[in-house]
Amino acid sequence: MPVDATAAYDPDNIFARILRGEIPCRKVYEDEHVLAFHDINPQAPQHILVIPKGAYVSWDDFSAKASESEIAGLVRAVGRIAREAGLVQPGYRLLANTGPDGHQEVPHLHVHIFGGHPLGPMLAR
């Protein structure tokens, strides 16, 4: 179901439940600001999700309300994870869907890291 990026945060969303340890994940990386794990329905050979530990619905919500350390922590973690996965030299793609037109499906900000083979065009025509 599409997510309204302007709605209040839902503390029962799947990523909030993963952060609380109620649902397991295949963790790739964790620090004080983020958790990263393999997507359960990968769309590329490497498909990692990076989520902030704070309660942010979307990129818009995060960019407006997160602290400077949370923002820097997320950005640095995404780069570190891509480097550690060996994706920098061959290349990779980042994606953060926001709202219904962006096809956001979970009401918790998450950045997809895709890599492991040529990814093709950005958008289907």
C-alpha positions, 0 to 999 in steps of 0.5 A: 500500500502506498505511503503518505509521506506527510502522515504521522510515524507508525511505530508498528511498521516493519522496520520499527519492529526490526529495530526493536528486535521483534523481526529478525534481519540479515544485518550488514552494519549497525551503529548508533544512527543506522541499521543496514540489512539485506532486503528479503526480496532483492532486486539486484545481486546486492540489495541492502537497506539502510534505515535510520534508528530514529522515527522518520517516515520519509526522506522529507521527514528526515531532512526536516527533523533529523539532527546533524549527527543523524544526517551525517551518520546516515550518509557516511554509513551508506558510503561505508556499506557500499565500500565494504560490499565492494560496490564502488569500483563497478558502481551502484545505485541509491534509491529512497522512495517518498510518498505514493508517486515515489512508490514508498511502501514502508512508512520508515525512511530507508535507502536501498543500495543496489549493485552487483551487475549493470542496473539498466536505466533509472526509470521504465519508459 
